[in-house]
Amino acid sequence: MTKYRLSQQHLNLLTTCPRKFQHLYLDNLSIPTTSAEQERLNWGSQFHLLMQQRELGLPIEPLMLENQEMQHCFNNFSQAASEILEPETQNNIILRQAEHNRSLNFNLYILTVIYDLLIAENQQAQIFDWKTYSHPQNKKKLAQNWQTRLYLYTLVETSKYLPETISMTYWFIQPKSQSLPYKLKFYYNQQAHIKTEQDLQQILDNLTYWLKHYQEEGEEFPQVQVLDSCNTCQFATRCKRFSEVYDKPPYIESTNISDDLISSLDSIPEISI
C-alpha cells in the first residue's frame, strides 16, 4: 500500500469534516478562491519568502521596496520580535533554519511538517510560525489545532528533545495594522505527547478504514452533523445540505484523478486558525 503524505491541514479536515476531505483530495474537486482570499494568500507567501531570504543571508530590501506595506509590517515585527531576529547570543544554537522540513513515519502514513523557523539549542528547541492575519481570540482552540499538536509531536519524535524542552510560538503579522504583531506561545509536556499520539492513531485508523471502503466499494466518507459552517461550505449542495444556498456547484470538477492521495504540499494554502 502506498504511504500517503499527510500534513496538519489534512488532519484538521479529517477531524472537522471527513466528507470534505474526500471531496478535496479523493474526488479532486477544487475550490476557487475569491480575489480577496488570493490577495491575502499572495501577501502571506511574500512575507514568508522575505523571512526565508533573511535567514539565508540574502538581501530583502528589494522585496520591501516593491511593497511599502511589507516594509511597514517587517519593521513592526522587528521591533516586537527582536529577541528572535537579533538574539544577544547564538553560542548555544546548533540549528537555525527557515522553512525546515521534517517527516515522520506513522503506520501507513508519512506525517509532514514545515517549520517557518526552527531554533534548536543544546537543551531546548523553539518552533516559530508566521501568520499573516489577526490573531485568534480562542487560545485553547489554537492549542488543539493540529498544526500546534503535530508540529510539537513531530519534533519530539524526530529529535533527542524531551517534550518539556520544546515550545511553539505563533506570530500574527497583520497587513494594514498599526499595532505591533501579537504572539501566542505554547509549551509541551509528556502528557500532551501521549494524548496526541493516541488521537493520531485513532484518526489514521479511521482514515485507513474509510479509504478501504471508498476504494473498494465506492462508499463515501462520513458526514458530520450539520454545523454553522455548512451554510458557507462550497460542498453544501453536493452533500445535499442547504441546497437552496447555491444555484450551481461552487467547485470545479477535475478530470485528472491522481492515484496518490497527496502529491505535493506546495499547493496547500495557509489556512486561518
N, C-alpha and C positions, 0 to 999 in steps of 0.2 A: 504493500500500500504506500502511496506517495505520502511523504511527510509534508504536511501543509504548514506554511508560514503564517503565523498569526501575530498581530500587533495589539496594542491596548485598545485601538478603535474597534477591532473585531470583537474583543472580549466585552467591551461596553455594549455593543449592539446585540450580542448573544444574550446578554443579561437583560436588556431592556425590551428587545423585540426580536426573537429568533426568525420570525417570518420576514421581517425587513432585511435581516442578514441574508436570507435565501434570495430575496428579490435582487439585492445588490451584487452578491458575489457568486451565486449559482445560476440564477436566471439571467444575469448580466444586464439588468435594467439600470440605466444610468439616469441620474437626476440632474437636470440642467440647473445651473446656478444663475442667480439674478446678477445684474450689473453691480449692485451694492455688495453682494457677497463676494463677487470676483475681485472687486477693488480691495476689500478687506484682506482676502487671501493673498493678493499680489503684494500689498503693503507688508503683510506678515512675512512673506518669503524674502522680501528685500531686507527687512530688519534682521532676519536670521542669517542672510548672506553677509550683511555688514558685520555681525558679531563673529561669524566664522572667519572672515578675512582678517579681522583684528587679531584673533587668536593665532592665525597663521603668520602674522607679521606683515601682512600685505597692506598697501595703502587703502584707507577707507574714505579719504577726502573726496574722491570722485563720486562715490555713491551719495555722500551727503550734499555735495554741490548740486547734484541733479534734483535733490528733493530737500527743500528747506525744512519741511515738517519732520523729515527723518533726522536732520541735524538737531533740531529742537528736542526731539524725543531722546536722541542719544546723549545730548548734553545733560538733560534731566536725569537720565539713567546713570550717567557717570557720577553725578552728584549724589544720587541716592545709594548707589552700589559701589562706592569707591573701594571698599574692602575686598571686592571681587576683582575689579578691573585694575586696581593699583594696590595690590597687597604689600604690607610692610616688609614681609619676608617670604621667600619661596624655598627656604632651606629644606623644609620637610616634605615638599611636594615631589612625588615620584612620577606622577602623570597629571598633565593638564591638557585637555583636548576638547575641541568643539566638534559637534556632530559625531559623537563617539557611539559606535555601533556595538551591540552585544547580542548574542543569540544563545538560547538555552534549549536543549532537547528535553521535551516533556512528553513522555509516552509516544504517541503517534504524531506529535506536532513539534514545530520549531517556534518558540516564542522569541520575538524580535523587539528590541528597544533601540531608540536613538536618543541619546542624551544631548541636549543643546550644549551643555558644558559639564564635564566631569573633572573635579579636582580631587585627586587621590593623594593622601599623605600616608606616612608610615602607620599611624594608628587610627586614622579615620578617613572617610571619603564623603564628598558632597556632590549631589546631583542638582543641576540648575536647569530650569526650563523657562523660556521666554514666551509669554502670552501677550499678544498684541490686541487686547481688548480690555474693558474694565473688569476689575476683579469681582469674583462671585461673592454673593452675600453669605452663602452657607459653607462654612469651612468644613463642617462634618461631612457634607455631601462630597466635597472635593477629596477628603481623606479616603472616602470609599470608592472614588472613581478608579477605574482600572489602570489609568496612567500612573497615578500615585502608587498603587499597590504593586503593579507589575514592574515598574522601574526599580523600586526598592528591593523587591523579591529577587529579581534577576541579578542585581549587583551582588547580593549576598551569595547566591548560588554559583556565581562565576568568579569569585574572588576569595581572599582569605579573611575578609572583614566579617566581624560579628554583627548581627542586626543592630545592636545598641550603638555601634560606632559609625553608622551612616545616617544621612539625612537627605531630604529633598526640598528644594525651595523653588517656588513659582514666583517669577517677577512679572507683574502686569504693567505693560508699557502701552498705554492707550494713545493712539494718534489724536491730535487736536485737543489734547488735555493740557490744562495749565497746572495740574497737580503733579507732584513728584510720583514716580512709579511706586506701586504698592507691592509688598511681598507677603507670601504665606509660606511658613516653614513647617515641615513635618518630620518628626523623629520616628524611629523604628525600634522594634523590640522583638524578642523571640516569640512571644505570644502572637503578635500580629503576623509574623512569618509563618507560623504553623497554620493559622487560620487562612492565610492567603493560599497556601499550598492545598489545603482541604477544598477551598472554594474552586481553585483551578481544576482540581481533579474532578469535581462534580460537573463543572461547566463543560469540560472537554469529554467526559464520559457521555454527557448528553449530546454533544456535537457528533461524536462517533456514531451514536445510535441514530440521530437524525439524518446524518449523511448516508448511512447504510440504507435506510428505508427510502430516502429521496432518490438515490441512485438505482436501487434495485426495484422499487415499487412505484416510484413517482409520488410518494407521499410527501406532502408539504410540511415544512417546519411548523411548529405550533404557534398559534396566535396568543397574544397576551389579552387580558381583559381590556375593555375599552378605556382608554385614557384621554385626558385633555389633549395630549399631543396628537392623538389620532385625527383630530379636527384639521390639523395643518399638515399631516403626513401626505407625501406625494403618492403613496400607495393606498390611500383610503378607499378609492373606488375599486381597485384591484382586489383588495381584501374584503370587498362587499360591506364596507362600513362608510356611513355618511355619503352614500352615492350621489346625493344631491349637491355635494360640495363642488364637484367638477363636471364640466360638460364633456371633457375628454381627458384621457390619462396625461398627467403632467410629468411623465417619464418617457425615456426613449428606449425602444426595443433594439437590442443589438443582435446582429446575425452572426457575430463572431463569438461563439461559445467556447471558452477556454476549458481544457481538461484539468488545468490546475486551479485550485481554489483561489490562491493569491499568487499572482505572478510578480508583482512589484509593490513596494511600499511607497514609491515616489508619487503615485497617483492619488494617494490618500491625503486630502487637505486637513489642515488643522481644524479641530472642532472645539467650539467654546464649551467650557466645562464649569 
